Amino acid sequence: MRDVVDWDRVGSVLEIGPGYGGQAELLLKAHPHLRVCVVDIPPQLYVANQYLSACFGRSVLGYKEAAEAGTLEASVLERYRVVCLATWQLPALRGVRFDLFWNSASFQEMEPAVVENYAGYVQRLVSGWLYLMNRPGGTRLASGAKHGVREP
């Protein structure tokens, strides 16, 4: 990745589907100048929020505090190293541009219409690089009691 991305020019990262927050932690520790916004659905966002708060303390804006703030301008986000947002908080971002979008193995778990919706936000919010690591065929189809997607 460092052969493709000039990390000196990346100041902010938007990650949709951060899992427990491990990738955000690694990015922030490898590149201390970064600001990372993680977006997920509960309860996974709760786990990421707790994990990243344990790693970075008060430099994390939790999703509850972000929701209470309402509209999230760039000036608010710049005060934190990590911002945790629920998926429905994406429209609250105003005047914010991220340098890098990161998605690792979560788009493959979603229906195409959901990925398309997120892609609209990525197009509006990201002005630089995209990192996608997903299986091209997506995940398995749902059947009976097995989880999966209706359309990969």
SVG drawing of the C-alpha trace seen along z (x, -y; Angstrom):
<svg xmlns="http://www.w3.org/2000/svg" viewBox="-35 -24 41 48">
<polyline fill="none" stroke="black" stroke-width="0.4" points="0.0,0.0 2.8,-2.4 4.0,-2.0 0.7,-3.5 -0.4,-5.9 1.7,-8.9 1.0,-8.8 2.5,-12.3 -0.4,-13.6 -3.1,-11.6 -4.4,-13.5 -7.8,-11.8 -9.4,-8.4 -13.0,-7.4 -13.5,-3.7 -16.8,-2.0 -17.1,1.3 -14.1,1.1 -14.9,4.3 -13.5,3.9 -11.3,0.9 -8.0,2.8 -7.2,1.3 -7.9,-2.2 -5.5,-1.6 -2.8,-0.4 -3.2,-3.3 -3.1,-5.8 0.0,-4.2 1.8,-4.0 0.9,-7.5 0.3,-9.7 -0.7,-12.7 -3.9,-10.9 -7.5,-11.5 -9.8,-8.5 -13.6,-8.4 -15.0,-4.9 -18.6,-4.2 -20.5,-1.0 -23.8,0.4 -24.4,1.2 -23.4,3.3 -20.2,3.4 -19.7,-0.3 -20.0,-0.1 -17.2,2.4 -15.0,0.2 -15.9,-2.8 -14.8,-1.1 -11.6,0.4 -10.4,-2.8 -11.3,-4.8 -9.1,-2.3 -6.3,-2.9 -6.6,-6.7 -8.5,-8.0 -10.1,-11.4 -8.9,-11.9 -11.9,-9.8 -15.3,-11.4 -17.7,-8.6 -20.8,-8.0 -23.1,-9.2 -21.3,-12.5 -21.2,-12.8 -25.0,-12.3 -25.5,-14.9 -23.4,-17.4 -25.9,-17.1 -24.1,-18.5 -20.5,-17.6 -18.3,-20.3 -14.7,-19.8 -13.7,-22.0 -15.3,-19.5 -13.7,-16.5 -10.2,-18.1 -10.2,-18.2 -10.2,-14.3 -7.9,-11.6 -10.9,-9.2 -14.5,-9.9 -17.0,-7.0 -20.3,-7.4 -23.3,-5.2 -24.2,-4.7 -27.2,-7.0 -24.9,-9.8 -23.1,-10.1 -25.5,-12.8 -24.5,-14.9 -21.0,-15.4 -20.9,-18.9 -17.9,-20.4 -15.8,-17.4 -13.4,-15.8 -11.4,-12.7 -8.1,-11.9 -8.6,-8.1 -11.5,-5.7 -10.9,-2.3 -13.1,0.8 -11.8,4.2 -14.1,7.2 -17.4,5.6 -18.8,4.5 -18.8,8.1 -21.2,8.8 -23.8,6.3 -26.5,6.3 -25.5,4.3 -28.1,1.5 -26.5,0.9 -23.0,0.7 -24.3,-1.7 -25.8,-3.9 -22.4,-4.0 -20.6,-4.6 -22.7,-7.8 -21.4,-9.1 -17.8,-8.0 -18.1,-10.0 -19.3,-13.1 -16.8,-12.8 -13.6,-11.4 -11.3,-13.4 -8.3,-11.0 -7.5,-7.4 -9.8,-4.3 -8.7,-1.1 -11.1,1.8 -10.3,5.4 -13.4,7.6 -14.1,10.8 -15.3,9.9 -18.1,12.5 -19.3,11.3 -20.3,13.5 -22.5,16.6 -26.2,16.5 -28.6,16.7 -30.5,19.9 -32.7,21.3 -31.0,20.5 -27.7,19.7 -26.8,16.0 -25.7,14.4 -27.1,12.1 -30.0,12.4 -27.9,10.9 -24.1,11.0"/>
</svg>
